[in-house]
Amino acid sequence: MMRKYLAEAIGTMVLVLMGCGSAVMNGGATSVAAVLTIAFAFGLSVVAMAYAIGGISGCHINPAITLGFWLSKRMPAREAIGYMIAQVIGALVGSTILYVIAHGLGLTGTGANSYAPGTAGAAFLAEMTFTFIFVFVVLATTAVTDASPNFAGLAIGLTLVLVHIVCIPITGTSVNPARSIAPALFAGGEPLAQLWLFILAPFLGAVIAAAVWSFVGIKKRK
């Protein structure tokens, strides 16, 4: 079990370091090119880790995905909790490395998520909806046994790219509580005050995804 936890920690560390790192090193999502760069950095990180650690832990690297798997009865509660703890630890390691590198280069920012004043409702709906889409794709592509499993990681990574392209201008895109917690702790201030949304909305989206998949998936198998 410790191999799985370590794999999840490493995978989440890479996701945060590369994804949030792309935002910090490019000065944020200030142009279409920057948005695409950040989106692909997150997506490609998932693709890379899916093929690197997918055979060990399933490469959740996201507490929302782990919640979806637990609700779908595809892993026990104790293991799910261990995954989530490992994911947060990995994200903290990734943010620490990024913080040291960025400050050594004289750069500011941690890639933390945030939303503009007065847009909490839209931000919550966006994070919940896009997490639903992302977790639904994960549950679906990893459950279909008559399709090549080699394509699951690619489909999941490209879905994350798509989600980021649309959601970055709204919240910076979380759809992953661990990815939001670590940068917010380093950023403090407004990102830390708004962190509740980037935990609650993705978890709610995962709950909806698991509920929908339990219906759609069962119908598909009949």
N, C-alpha and C positions, 0 to 999 in steps of 0.2 A: 504493500500500500504506500509506503514511503517513496517508492520510485514514481508512483503516480503523482503524489503531492509535489515532489521535486520537479517533475516534468511540467506540471501546471504552473509552478512558481517561475520556472525558466521561461516558459512560453509567454506568460503575462508580462514578465520583465522585458522581453524582446518587443512585445506589442507596444508597451508604453514608451520604451526608449526610442523605438523607430518612429512610431506614430506621432507621439507628442514631440519628439525630437525634430521631426520634419516641420512641425508648426513653429517651434522656437527658432530653428535655424533659418527658416524662410521669412521670419518676421511676422508670422501670423497669416491668416487668410485674407490678404489685402488685394488679391486679384484672382481672376479665373484660373490662371496658371498655378497660383499658390494653392487654391482650393483643390485642384486636380492632383497636385503633388502630394498634399496631405492625405487626400482620399486614397490614393494608390499606396501610400506608405502604410496606412493602416491595413488595407486589403491585402497587400503583398506580405505583410508581416504574418497575417493569419494563414495565408497559403503556405508560406515557408514553414511555419510551426505545425501546420496540419500534417505535412509530410514528414516533419522531424520527430514529433512526439505523438502524433495521432495514434500510432500503434501501441503506445504506452498508456496514455491517459484518456485518449479520445480528443484531446486538444480543445477543451472548453475555453480556457483562459478568459472566462467571463462568468461572474456569479449569476447573471441572468440566464445564461445557457444552462448552467448547472441546476438552477431552480427548475427550469423547463424539463430537464431530464429526470429530476426527482419527482416532479408532479406527474410525469408520464410513466412513472414506475420503472424507469430504466436504470436507476441506481438507488441504493439505500440512503436514508437520511444521514447516518453517521459519515458515510463517504462524501456526501454532498457538502456537509459542513466542513470537512477537511479540505475539500477542493476550494471552497470559498476562502478559507483562511489562507491557504497557499497562494491563491490568486492575489489577494490583497498584499501579502508579503512580497510577492514577486513584483507587483506594481510599485510598491514602495522602494524596492531596490532599483528598479528602472528609473524612477523619478529622482532618486538620489544621484545616480550616475549622471543623468541628464542635467541636474542642477549644478553639479560640480563642473561639468564640461562647459555649460553655458556661461556660468559666472567666470570661469577661467578665460573665456573669450570676450568677456565684457557684455554678454547678452542678458536680457531680462525675460521674464515669462517662464511658465512651466507647462504650457499647453493645457491649462485648466479650463474646464467648461464654465460657461456663464450665459446669462440671458439679459437682455436689455430691460430696464425698468418698465413696468406695465405690461410685460409680455409673458408673465409666468404661466398663464393659461395656455397660450399658444405653444410655449416651450414644453410644458407638461404633455400636451397632446402629441406634439411631434416626437418626443422621446419615447412615449408609450407606444405610439403607432409604429415607429421605425424599429423599436425593439421587438414588437410583435412580429413584424415582417422578418427580421433577421433570425429570431429564435425559431420561427415557423420553418424557415428554409433549412436551418440546421437540423431540426427534428425530422423533417421530411427527407432530406438527402442522406441522412445517416441511418434511416430506417428502411429505405427501399432496398430489398435484397436482390432484386433482379436487375439492378443497374451496377455498373462498375464502380466500386468504392473509391477508385483512384480519382474520380471526378468530383467527389464530395468536397474536398478541400478547395478546389478551384471555384466551384459554385458558391461556397460560403464566402470565400475571400472577395469574389466579384460582387456579391450581394452587399458586403460591407463597404466596398468602394461606392456603389450606387447610393447607399444610405448616407454616406458622408457627403457626397456631391450635393444632395438636397438639403441635408440637415446642418452642415457646417455654418451657413449664414444665420441659422436660428439659435443654436446653442454651442456650436463648436463640435457637436456630435459626441454623445457619450455612448448610449445603448449598452453600457458596461459599467456597473458601479465601481469595480476595482480600478478601472482606467480613470474614473473621476475622483475617487477618494485620494489617491496618492498625490496628484498634481495640486489638488485643492489644499492639502495640508502644507505644502511648500509655498503656495501662493498666499494663503490667508485671506483676510478681508472679505470682499464680496464673493469670490468663488467658494470660500468656505461657508459663508452664510447661505449660499444657494445650493449647497451640496445635497440637502435633503431631496430636492427634486430629481437629481441625477442618481439617486438611490431608489426612491419610491417609484418613479415613472418606469424605469427599465424593468423593475421587478413585477410591476403590474402588467406591463407588456408581455413578459414571460409567462405569467399566469394565464393570460388570454390565449397566447400561442399554444400552450400545453392543452388548454381546454378545447380549442378549435381542432388541434391535431388529433386529440383523442377521438373526436367525432369523424373527421375526414379520413384519418388513418385507418380506423376500423372499417369504414365503408369501402376504402380502397382494397383492403385485404380480402373482403368477402367475394 
